[in-house]
Amino acid sequence: QVQLVESGGGLVQVGGSLRLSCAASGTSDTIGTMSWYRQAPGKERELVARIAPFGTTDYVDSVKGRFNISRDNGKNAVILQMTSLSPEDTGIYYCRVVRYGSVYWGRGTQVTVSS
């Protein structure tokens, strides 16, 4: 069983930056695709960014050029560096990983961007 622990959320002003981290425990195997999703109040959860095991990345259009996803396969960790934050980035950010076809979610970390 894989457990995911997210950290790094918080309150930041418009234009600020935050760094989210997600560490996976319960396995020593390299994990597959690692992703960050977010859910804004009253909206559905959406994919923000994902990174494949060998580093291929994908971003939702609204964060391209502002967010950067990276991973440390040795630590089974994924990082989301967020810059130029806007109020539209407010929401709960969830880490999601895939391991041998099974999907695991973290509990989420709140990101609030104030104007």
C-alpha positions in Angstrom: 0.0 0.0 0.0 1.4 3.4 -1.0 0.9 6.4 1.2 1.3 9.9 -0.1 2.0 12.9 2.1 1.8 16.4 0.6 3.3 19.5 2.0 4.0 23.1 1.1 0.6 24.6 0.7 -0.4 27.9 2.3 -1.5 31.5 1.8 0.4 33.6 -0.6 -0.2 37.0 -2.3 -0.8 37.4 -6.0 2.4 37.0 -7.9 4.0 34.9 -5.2 5.4 31.5 -5.3 4.9 28.2 -3.5 6.6 24.8 -3.7 4.5 21.7 -3.1 6.1 18.4 -2.3 4.7 14.9 -2.2 6.5 11.9 -0.8 5.4 8.3 -1.4 6.1 5.7 1.2 5.2 2.0 1.4 7.1 1.0 -1.6 10.8 0.8 -2.7 9.8 0.4 -6.4 10.0 3.3 -8.8 6.5 4.7 -9.2 4.9 5.4 -12.5 3.4 8.7 -13.6 3.2 11.2 -10.7 0.7 14.0 -11.0 -0.7 17.1 -9.3 -4.4 17.8 -9.4 -6.4 20.7 -7.9 -9.9 21.4 -7.0 -11.2 24.9 -6.6 -14.3 25.6 -4.6 -17.4 24.6 -6.5 -15.4 23.1 -9.4 -14.3 19.6 -10.4 -10.9 18.3 -9.7 -8.6 19.0 -12.7 -5.1 17.8 -13.7 -2.5 20.5 -13.2 0.7 18.7 -14.2 2.1 15.2 -14.5 5.5 13.7 -15.0 6.3 10.2 -16.4 9.0 8.0 -14.9 11.7 9.2 -17.3 10.8 12.9 -17.1 8.2 13.6 -19.8 5.9 16.4 -18.5 2.5 17.7 -19.3 0.7 20.8 -18.0 -2.7 22.3 -18.2 -2.6 25.4 -20.4 -3.4 27.8 -17.6 -0.2 27.0 -15.7 2.3 26.6 -18.6 5.3 28.9 -18.1 4.4 29.4 -14.4 4.5 25.9 -12.9 7.2 23.3 -13.0 6.9 19.7 -12.1 9.9 17.5 -11.2 10.5 14.2 -9.5 13.1 12.4 -7.5 12.9 8.7 -8.3 15.3 7.8 -5.6 13.0 9.3 -3.0 9.7 8.6 -4.8 8.9 12.2 -4.5 7.3 14.8 -6.8 7.6 18.5 -6.6 5.4 21.3 -8.0 7.1 24.7 -8.1 4.5 27.3 -8.6 5.3 30.9 -9.6 3.3 34.0 -10.6 0.3 32.7 -8.6 -3.1 34.2 -9.2 -6.4 33.9 -7.3 -7.5 31.4 -10.0 -4.8 29.0 -8.7 -6.6 28.8 -5.3 -7.7 25.3 -4.4 -6.8 22.0 -2.8 -3.9 20.4 -4.5 -3.7 16.6 -4.6 -0.8 14.4 -5.4 -1.7 11.3 -7.5 0.6 8.4 -8.4 0.2 5.2 -10.3 2.0 2.0 -9.3 1.5 -1.2 -11.3 -1.9 0.0 -12.5 -3.2 1.1 -9.1 -3.9 4.8 -8.4 -3.2 6.4 -5.1 -4.2 9.9 -3.9 -2.9 12.1 -1.2 -5.2 13.9 1.2 -4.5 17.3 -0.4 -2.9 20.6 0.6 -4.6 23.9 0.5 -3.3 26.7 -1.6 -4.8 30.1 -1.2 -3.8 33.1 -3.4 -5.0 36.4 -2.0 -5.4 39.6 -3.9 
